[in-house]
Amino acid sequence: MGVRERGREKAKTKESSKPSEEKQVEISPPSTETITEEEISSPEVVIETIQSTSTEESAEEANSVHESIPTTAEQDFVSPSWGNIEETEWMYGIPSREEDKEMWAEEWADYVLEWSEAKKAHVLSLATFISEPPFKDFRNKVDSFKIITQILVDKEVAEWIDKKERQLRVYWRPLEDWADILYQWALKTGKLRLDVKSIVIQEVKEDFASLPEKDIHIVLALMVKKGLASWVDEKKGAIIIVT
C-alpha cells in the first residue's frame, strides 16, 4: 500500500470516528461573529459594499460575490493534486519507511517544478519554502526542503547557487528553450539588437526578463552557437539577431 492509500484509510477512520461532532455542528446556532481563516487571509473585503446597497441580501449572495473576485494570491497559488494538509495530512510529513520516503519526495519534487513555473520563479530559497503555501504546512520544513530539493538536483533540473545550499536555481524550462523563445520574440518585435541589461530593464513584462542575468548571458551565447545571432560584444552580452 502506497503513501496516499494508507493515508486515505487513516482519513476514513478519522471521519467515521467523529459522528457526534458533525451532529453538534448541525444543531449549533449560527454565530454572526465567527471569522474564518479564509476571511483573515483574504485581502479583499466586500461586506461593506453589500450592506450599503441592500441590508436584506443573504449571506450566500455575499459569499458568491466574494468568491467571484479571486485575489492575486489565489490566482498565483497552485494547489497540489493531492490537496491541502486537511485533506491529505500524511503528505505533509516525511514518511518513516525508506521506499515511501522516495515516492513522497518524487511527487513533491514534481510539484515544486509546477509551482515554480506557475510563479515564474527561477530561484527557490529555504526562506520562501518555509513561508509559502503549501510548503509552510510541512511538519519538518528544513528536512523536507533538503530531501525534496535533492531529488531535483539529482535529476539535473536544479542546482545550488550558494555553498550553504539554501538557494536553489530551478530549471522548469531548459535554457535551450529560452534561446528559441527569445529568438522568435526578437523576430516578431523587430528588436534585433539585444543585450543582457536592456532585456532585464526594458523588457520586464516578458517572462525571459526574469531570468538571472547570468542565465540570460548563457541564453544569448546559445543563440550565437545555434547560428541565430552573432556577438556585438561578448563580454557585455550584446548580440545582433540573424534574420
Rosetta silent file (secondary structure, phi, psi, omega in degrees, C-alpha in Angstrom):
SEQUENCE: MGVRERGREKAKTKESSKPSEEKQVEISPPSTETITEEEISSPEVVIETIQSTSTEESAEEANSVHESIPTTAEQDFVSPSWGNIEETEWMYGIPSREEDKEMWAEEWADYVLEWSEAKKAHVLSLATFISEPPFKDFRNKVDSFKIITQILVDKEVAEWIDKKERQLRVYWRPLEDWADILYQWALKTGKLRLDVKSIVIQEVKEDFASLPEKDIHIVLALMVKKGLASWVDEKKGAIIIVT
SCORE:     score description
SCORE:     0.000 S_00000001
   1 L     0.000  126.906 -176.643    0.000    0.000    0.000 S_00000001
   2 L   -75.935 -178.911 -178.010    1.488    3.391   -1.072 S_00000001
   3 H   -60.959  -47.105 -176.124    1.717    6.646    0.874 S_00000001
   4 H   -67.524  -41.117 -177.100   -1.592    8.018   -0.406 S_00000001
   5 H   -61.377  -47.561  179.337   -3.541    4.721    0.066 S_00000001
   6 H   -63.038  -36.367  179.320   -2.567    4.337    3.729 S_00000001
   7 H   -64.060  -40.117 -179.654   -3.344    7.993    4.228 S_00000001
   8 H   -64.302  -39.419  176.935   -6.819    7.586    2.784 S_00000001
   9 H   -59.925  -42.215  178.121   -7.524    4.676    5.196 S_00000001
  10 H   -62.335  -41.974 -177.932   -6.416    6.946    8.079 S_00000001
  11 H   -64.499  -41.033  179.178   -8.679    9.716    6.831 S_00000001
  12 H   -63.571  -41.658  179.891  -11.667    7.341    6.583 S_00000001
  13 H   -61.171  -43.458  179.587  -11.062    6.079   10.142 S_00000001
  14 H   -63.526  -41.578 -177.128  -10.931    9.671   11.445 S_00000001
  15 H   -67.412  -41.153 -178.220  -14.123   10.637    9.652 S_00000001
  16 H   -70.570  -21.020 -176.621  -16.049    7.576   10.867 S_00000001
  17 L   -88.419    0.491 -174.533  -14.974    8.182   14.464 S_00000001
  18 L  -124.351   43.473 -179.670  -16.484   11.705   14.679 S_00000001
  19 H   -68.153  -34.165 -177.873  -20.260   11.399   14.058 S_00000001
  20 H   -65.235  -33.854 -179.688  -21.107   13.229   17.257 S_00000001
  21 H   -68.059  -37.637  179.661  -19.048   16.249   16.221 S_00000001
  22 H   -66.417  -38.598  178.972  -20.885   16.504   12.896 S_00000001
  23 H   -64.045  -41.493 -178.552  -24.235   16.391   14.703 S_00000001
  24 H   -61.421  -36.757  179.163  -23.155   19.080   17.079 S_00000001
  25 H   -65.951  -38.435 -178.584  -22.267   21.358   14.183 S_00000001
  26 H   -68.791  -36.698 -175.061  -25.699   20.895   12.642 S_00000001
  27 H   -78.991  -33.980 -175.172  -27.545   21.656   15.904 S_00000001
  28 L   -59.987  136.342  179.274  -25.413   24.617   16.962 S_00000001
  29 L   -71.536  146.976 -179.654  -26.970   28.005   16.074 S_00000001
  30 L   -65.303  141.930  179.035  -25.074   30.141   13.546 S_00000001
  31 L  -109.914  126.495 -177.966  -22.809   32.792   15.000 S_00000001
  32 L   -77.574  -12.219 -175.416  -22.522   36.099   13.233 S_00000001
  33 L   -97.142   -1.145 -178.277  -19.221   36.888   14.928 S_00000001
  34 L   -69.510  131.349  177.923  -17.287   33.858   13.605 S_00000001
  35 L  -115.216  115.630 -178.575  -14.278   34.822   11.473 S_00000001
  36 L   -78.919  163.392  178.816  -12.973   32.061    9.253 S_00000001
  37 H   -64.409  -32.252 -179.673   -9.329   31.537    8.318 S_00000001
  38 H   -65.488  -40.105 -179.286  -10.211   32.277    4.691 S_00000001
  39 H   -67.992  -32.455  179.536  -11.610   35.711    5.623 S_00000001
  40 H   -69.879  -40.723 -174.457   -8.480   36.504    7.635 S_00000001
  41 H   -79.326  -19.641 -176.138   -6.095   35.549    4.841 S_00000001
  42 L   -86.451  127.868 -179.412   -8.022   37.309    2.055 S_00000001
  43 L   -76.327  -10.882 -176.016   -7.095   40.979    1.485 S_00000001
  44 L   -99.653  130.026  177.011  -10.422   41.718   -0.217 S_00000001
  45 L  -126.839  120.130 -176.683  -13.493   42.561    1.862 S_00000001
  46 L  -113.435    8.175 -175.095  -16.744   43.244    0.045 S_00000001
  47 H   -64.137  -41.361 -178.046  -19.145   43.110    3.018 S_00000001
  48 H   -61.186  -42.823  179.371  -19.402   46.922    3.370 S_00000001
  49 H   -62.214  -41.649 -178.617  -20.384   47.348   -0.278 S_00000001
  50 H   -65.706  -44.146 -178.034  -23.031   44.638    0.018 S_00000001
  51 H   -67.537  -33.761 -178.110  -24.572   46.105    3.182 S_00000001
  52 H   -70.202  -26.669 -178.740  -24.690   49.630    1.778 S_00000001
  53 H   -91.406  -34.039 -179.632  -26.749   48.548   -1.248 S_00000001
  54 L  -159.176  114.196 -178.700  -29.102   46.115    0.456 S_00000001
  55 L   -75.733  -12.123 -177.513  -29.320   45.192    4.125 S_00000001
  56 L   -95.702    0.770 -177.946  -31.584   42.246    3.253 S_00000001
  57 L   -66.002  138.606 -175.380  -29.072   40.470    0.977 S_00000001
  58 L   -75.377  162.083  178.960  -28.411   36.926    2.148 S_00000001
  59 H   -66.244  -32.496  179.627  -25.054   35.618    3.376 S_00000001
  60 H   -65.228  -40.872  179.066  -24.956   33.176    0.461 S_00000001
  61 H   -65.987  -38.151  178.080  -25.206   36.001   -2.062 S_00000001
  62 H   -63.186  -41.961  179.563  -22.442   37.901   -0.279 S_00000001
  63 H   -65.362  -38.482 -179.260  -20.204   34.859   -0.414 S_00000001
  64 H   -65.017  -35.540  177.151  -20.854   34.349   -4.130 S_00000001
  65 H   -66.260  -43.638 -178.576  -19.794   37.943   -4.826 S_00000001
  66 H   -63.587  -42.551 -176.360  -16.634   37.497   -2.774 S_00000001
  67 H   -72.211  -21.871 -177.826  -15.707   34.203   -4.463 S_00000001
  68 L   -77.567   -9.516 -179.684  -16.209   35.631   -7.953 S_00000001
  69 L  -120.741   83.055 -177.460  -13.313   38.055   -7.446 S_00000001
  70 L   -67.193  144.222  176.938  -10.199   35.951   -6.689 S_00000001
  71 L   -75.817  166.697  177.947   -7.253   37.716   -5.105 S_00000001
  72 H   -60.534  -40.132  179.942   -3.823   37.836   -6.730 S_00000001
  73 H   -62.077  -39.729  179.099   -2.535   35.338   -4.172 S_00000001
  74 H   -66.612  -37.335 -179.705   -5.343   32.910   -5.078 S_00000001
  75 H   -68.196  -36.931 -177.686   -4.596   33.257   -8.783 S_00000001
  76 H   -78.648  -25.387 -173.854   -0.872   32.590   -8.306 S_00000001
  77 L   -75.756  133.828  177.224   -1.300   29.651   -5.936 S_00000001
  78 L  -117.710  110.769 -177.323   -1.201   26.184   -7.449 S_00000001
  79 L   -77.692  143.257  175.862   -2.554   23.529   -5.106 S_00000001
  80 L   -61.599  152.656 -178.756   -1.028   20.022   -5.204 S_00000001
  81 L   -63.646  -24.285 -178.695   -3.215   17.386   -6.863 S_00000001
  82 L   -86.704   -5.942  175.171   -3.442   15.524   -3.536 S_00000001
  83 L    97.581 -173.243 -177.573   -4.883   18.569   -1.742 S_00000001
  84 L   -88.361 -176.123 -175.202   -4.023   20.547    1.379 S_00000001
  85 L   -64.803  -28.911  178.809   -2.933   19.331    4.802 S_00000001
  86 L   -71.801  -30.338 -178.779   -6.537   18.861    5.969 S_00000001
  87 L   -85.818  -38.128 -177.582   -7.285   16.559    3.036 S_00000001
  88 L  -137.727   72.743 -176.182   -4.014   14.578    2.958 S_00000001
  89 H   -58.517  -34.488 -177.165   -2.198   15.104    6.231 S_00000001
  90 H   -65.306  -20.220  179.842    0.226   12.225    5.537 S_00000001
  91 H   -79.931   -8.559 -176.613    1.720   14.078    2.557 S_00000001
  92 H  -106.879   21.173  173.777    2.955   16.890    4.820 S_00000001
  93 L  -140.704  148.782 -178.857    5.264   14.763    6.913 S_00000001
  94 L   -72.555  122.314  179.239    8.353   12.736    5.959 S_00000001
  95 L   -62.508  149.216 -178.870    7.432    9.012    5.763 S_00000001
  96 L   -79.004  -36.132 -179.874    9.344    6.690    8.065 S_00000001
  97 L   -77.556  138.007 -174.914    9.792    3.861    5.518 S_00000001
  98 H   -62.274  -41.403 -178.995   12.554    4.482    3.000 S_00000001
  99 H   -66.664  -35.643  177.197   10.544    3.299   -0.028 S_00000001
 100 H   -70.525  -37.249 -179.739    7.652    5.569    0.935 S_00000001
 101 H   -62.112  -41.435 -179.691   10.016    8.477    1.501 S_00000001
 102 H   -64.184  -44.843  179.016   11.434    8.165   -2.023 S_00000001
 103 H   -64.563  -42.099  178.527    7.981    8.129   -3.625 S_00000001
 104 H   -59.775  -46.364 -179.054    6.871   11.030   -1.421 S_00000001
 105 H   -65.934  -37.341  178.785    9.929   13.120   -2.367 S_00000001
 106 H   -62.096  -44.545 -178.776    9.441   12.376   -6.091 S_00000001
 107 H   -66.381  -40.983  178.608    5.861   13.626   -6.013 S_00000001
 108 H   -69.372  -34.612  178.394    6.778   16.791   -4.140 S_00000001
 109 H   -63.728  -42.051  176.938    9.740   17.434   -6.464 S_00000001
 110 H   -62.089  -39.518  179.520    7.428   17.304   -9.476 S_00000001
 111 H   -66.777  -37.529  178.899    5.104   19.725   -7.721 S_00000001
 112 H   -58.842  -40.670  177.011    7.963   22.151   -6.965 S_00000001
 113 H   -62.883  -44.177  179.512    8.641   22.384  -10.713 S_00000001
 114 H   -63.595  -43.862 -179.892    4.956   23.028  -11.384 S_00000001
 115 H   -63.560  -43.683 -179.224    4.775   25.603   -8.585 S_00000001
 116 H   -63.583  -41.005  179.192    7.933   27.405   -9.773 S_00000001
 117 H   -66.505  -42.049  179.636    6.658   27.650  -13.337 S_00000001
 118 H   -63.608  -35.872  179.697    3.278   28.993  -12.203 S_00000001
 119 H   -85.007   -7.919 -173.534    5.028   31.599  -10.053 S_00000001
 120 L    57.897   36.172 -178.549    7.627   32.354  -12.780 S_00000001
 121 L   -98.691  128.134 -179.717   10.181   31.731  -10.040 S_00000001
 122 L  -102.261  -15.050  179.274   13.687   30.699  -11.072 S_00000001
 123 E  -128.677  128.825  176.604   15.174   30.566   -7.583 S_00000001
 124 E  -114.468  119.433 -179.624   13.676   28.746   -4.621 S_00000001
 125 E  -103.527  160.519  176.599   15.131   29.621   -1.222 S_00000001
 126 H   -61.615  -38.406  179.628   14.702   27.899    2.113 S_00000001
 127 H   -60.869  -41.061  177.479   13.149   31.116    3.459 S_00000001
 128 H   -66.900  -42.257 -176.868   10.492   31.018    0.735 S_00000001
 129 H   -59.244  -42.520 -175.382    9.882   27.314    1.266 S_00000001
 130 H   -82.328   -6.519 -177.962    9.089   27.650    4.959 S_00000001
 131 H  -116.193  -16.572 -176.198    6.784   30.646    4.487 S_00000001
 132 L   -97.418  141.210  173.131    4.871   29.918    1.252 S_00000001
 133 L   -73.778  146.773    2.283    1.835   27.634    0.959 S_00000001
 134 L   -91.786   -0.049 -174.500    1.625   24.699    0.734 S_00000001
 135 H   -62.332  -30.493 -176.485    5.230   24.101    1.882 S_00000001
 136 H   -65.769  -13.034 -179.845    4.743   26.016    5.130 S_00000001
 137 H   -87.219   -3.690  177.071    2.422   23.229    6.330 S_00000001
 138 L   -61.176  142.079  178.529    5.221   20.636    6.457 S_00000001
 139 L   -72.817  -32.876  176.938    5.805   19.303    9.962 S_00000001
 140 L  -128.104   87.514 -169.361    9.581   19.342    9.442 S_00000001
 141 H   -65.989  -45.928 -174.955   10.195   22.109    6.926 S_00000001
 142 H   -64.928  -48.502  179.415   14.016   22.183    6.816 S_00000001
 143 H   -65.345  -37.648  177.698   14.475   18.427    6.399 S_00000001
 144 H   -62.273  -43.535  178.100   11.628   18.300    3.863 S_00000001
 145 H   -57.665  -45.412 -178.321   13.317   21.063    1.865 S_00000001
 146 H   -64.033  -44.657 -177.477   16.607   19.148    1.815 S_00000001
 147 H   -67.079  -46.530 -176.687   15.054   15.842    0.752 S_00000001
 148 H   -67.978  -45.061 -177.811   12.806   17.279   -1.971 S_00000001
 149 H   -67.826  -28.972  178.253   15.377   19.627   -3.478 S_00000001
 150 H   -64.291  -33.189  176.110   17.975   16.848   -3.615 S_00000001
 151 H   -61.593  -43.706  179.932   15.655   14.963   -5.976 S_00000001
 152 H   -65.400  -40.227  178.572   15.618   17.979   -8.317 S_00000001
 153 H   -65.126  -42.624  179.694   19.411   18.300   -8.183 S_00000001
 154 H   -63.502  -32.072  179.013   19.829   14.576   -8.913 S_00000001
 155 L   -83.040   -3.013  179.541   17.525   14.937  -11.934 S_00000001
 156 L    62.329   34.398  173.027   19.641   17.883  -13.142 S_00000001
 157 L  -111.666    8.795  177.693   16.693   20.249  -13.275 S_00000001
 158 E  -158.361  158.291  176.513   18.064   22.332  -10.415 S_00000001
 159 E  -151.919  152.136  179.285   21.384   23.357   -8.883 S_00000001
 160 E   -76.644  139.533  178.724   22.592   25.101   -5.735 S_00000001
 161 L  -112.702    6.789  174.373   23.708   28.692   -6.118 S_00000001
 162 L  -142.544  155.222 -175.472   25.164   29.048   -2.641 S_00000001
 163 L   -68.744  -28.428 -179.106   27.554   26.947   -0.555 S_00000001
 164 L   -81.870   -2.690  178.165   25.113   26.586    2.344 S_00000001
 165 L    56.853   51.802  175.608   22.547   25.035   -0.041 S_00000001
 166 L  -117.194   -7.819  179.654   19.738   27.395    0.853 S_00000001
 167 E  -126.549  119.568 -174.660   19.199   28.891   -2.627 S_00000001
 168 E  -115.618  123.722  173.853   18.180   26.584   -5.446 S_00000001
 169 E   -84.432  117.849 -175.991   18.109   27.538   -9.128 S_00000001
 170 E  -104.111  121.479 -178.959   15.142   25.660  -10.601 S_00000001
 171 L   -98.708   76.698  178.094   15.154   24.999  -14.357 S_00000001
 172 L   -74.268  -10.991  170.406   11.462   24.477  -15.018 S_00000001
 173 L  -139.649  129.232 -178.961   12.291   25.358  -18.638 S_00000001
 174 L   -62.238  149.766  179.976   15.656   24.475  -20.233 S_00000001
 175 H   -63.664  -29.543  176.693   17.890   27.364  -21.295 S_00000001
 176 H   -61.141  -38.456  178.024   17.888   25.973  -24.846 S_00000001
 177 H   -68.025  -37.926  177.295   14.133   26.557  -24.977 S_00000001
 178 H   -62.718  -35.118  178.352   14.597   30.113  -23.710 S_00000001
 179 H   -61.799  -44.155  178.900   17.032   30.723  -26.583 S_00000001
 180 H   -66.351  -40.292  179.723   14.371   29.705  -29.119 S_00000001
 181 H   -63.947  -44.482 -179.328   11.697   31.786  -27.346 S_00000001
 182 H   -65.793  -37.543  179.381   13.906   34.876  -27.274 S_00000001
 183 H   -64.356  -47.300  179.694   14.793   34.464  -30.952 S_00000001
 184 H   -63.233  -38.493  178.159   11.136   34.200  -32.023 S_00000001
 185 H   -64.323  -41.317 -179.601   10.254   37.197  -29.860 S_00000001
 186 H   -63.256  -42.094  178.077   13.071   39.277  -31.425 S_00000001
 187 H   -65.532  -40.267 -177.503   11.855   38.481  -34.946 S_00000001
 188 H   -68.001  -40.120 -176.405    8.258   39.255  -34.016 S_00000001
 189 H   -89.904  -14.970 -177.661    9.021   42.588  -32.348 S_00000001
 190 L    78.653   11.079  177.683   11.803   43.632  -34.718 S_00000001
 191 L   -89.793   90.252 -171.080   14.224   44.131  -31.804 S_00000001
 192 L   -92.869  -14.283  177.862   17.275   42.620  -33.420 S_00000001
 193 E  -109.382  114.785 -173.723   19.983   44.117  -31.243 S_00000001
 194 E  -126.708  151.540  171.378   19.875   42.703  -27.712 S_00000001
 195 E  -149.646  163.353 -173.604   22.000   42.747  -24.597 S_00000001
 196 H   -56.337  -50.563 -175.593   21.619   41.476  -21.054 S_00000001
 197 H   -63.101  -44.271 -178.597   20.969   44.845  -19.384 S_00000001
 198 H   -66.173  -33.861  177.293   18.392   46.057  -21.882 S_00000001
 199 H   -64.543  -46.423 -177.506   16.484   42.773  -21.593 S_00000001
 200 H   -66.123  -41.972 -173.365   16.345   42.998  -17.801 S_00000001
 201 H   -86.523  -44.596 -171.534   15.432   46.700  -17.655 S_00000001
 202 H   -91.269  -24.470 -175.852   13.349   47.345  -20.776 S_00000001
 203 L  -111.312   39.501 -172.708   11.560   44.023  -21.292 S_00000001
 204 L   -60.311  -24.608 -178.842   10.447   43.496  -17.721 S_00000001
 205 L   -78.034  -15.265 -179.399    6.985   42.274  -18.796 S_00000001
 206 L   -84.326  144.891 -178.081    8.461   39.352  -20.735 S_00000001
 207 H   -59.174  -39.764 -175.735    8.993   36.016  -18.978 S_00000001
 208 H   -68.930  -18.916  179.719   12.622   35.717  -20.088 S_00000001
 209 H   -69.987  -19.694 -179.718   13.476   39.070  -18.455 S_00000001
 210 H   -84.859   -4.407  176.328   13.016   37.486  -15.024 S_00000001
 211 L   -63.954  148.049  172.387   15.848   35.021  -15.658 S_00000001
 212 L   -56.502  143.517 -176.149   19.006   35.586  -13.606 S_00000001
 213 H   -56.349  -36.797  178.024   21.414   37.827  -15.581 S_00000001
 214 H   -59.155  -41.644 -179.160   23.979   35.033  -15.679 S_00000001
 215 H   -72.800  -33.872  176.453   21.451   32.767  -17.392 S_00000001
 216 H   -61.570  -41.106  177.933   20.405   35.452  -19.873 S_00000001
 217 H   -61.370  -40.447  178.012   24.047   35.699  -20.936 S_00000001
 218 H   -65.002  -39.845  178.762   24.114   31.911  -21.409 S_00000001
 219 H   -61.863  -42.942  178.298   20.894   32.098  -23.452 S_00000001
 220 H   -64.240  -38.693  177.764   22.445   34.723  -25.744 S_00000001
 221 H   -64.850  -37.478  177.108   25.534   32.539  -26.119 S_00000001
 222 H   -65.008  -36.974  177.790   23.316   29.594  -27.072 S_00000001
 223 H   -64.106  -39.922  177.647   21.670   31.743  -29.742 S_00000001
 224 H   -65.955  -43.674 -179.457   25.095   32.542  -31.188 S_00000001
 225 H   -61.451  -36.369  179.735   26.080   28.872  -31.032 S_00000001
 226 L   -79.355   -6.347 -178.045   22.893   27.892  -32.902 S_00000001
 227 L    81.752   15.212  179.849   23.590   30.487  -35.588 S_00000001
 228 L   -87.603  -13.198 -178.376   20.567   32.553  -34.587 S_00000001
 229 E  -157.835  168.996  175.196   22.681   35.581  -33.650 S_00000001
 230 E  -132.455  154.129 -177.189   26.230   36.931  -33.680 S_00000001
 231 E   -73.228  137.453  166.936   28.198   38.737  -30.986 S_00000001
 232 E  -100.160  -42.711  175.778   28.447   42.507  -30.906 S_00000001
 233 E  -151.642   99.642 -175.702   30.183   42.446  -27.519 S_00000001
 234 L   -64.025  -38.371 -178.000   30.511   39.031  -25.909 S_00000001
 235 L   -62.788  -40.664 -179.792   31.836   40.402  -22.616 S_00000001
 236 L   -87.422   -5.301 -179.900   28.818   42.684  -22.163 S_00000001
 237 L    71.949   48.433 -179.782   26.441   40.094  -23.528 S_00000001
 238 E  -116.726  131.525 -179.173   25.351   42.020  -26.635 S_00000001
 239 E  -132.202  167.643  169.707   24.192   40.286  -29.821 S_00000001
 240 E  -126.926  132.620 -175.237   22.533   41.026  -33.121 S_00000001
 241 E   -71.965  138.411  175.532   19.873   38.666  -34.425 S_00000001
 242 L   -90.242  124.815 -179.161   20.475   36.844  -37.709 S_00000001
 243 L  -105.711    0.000    0.000   17.428   37.073  -39.975 S_00000001
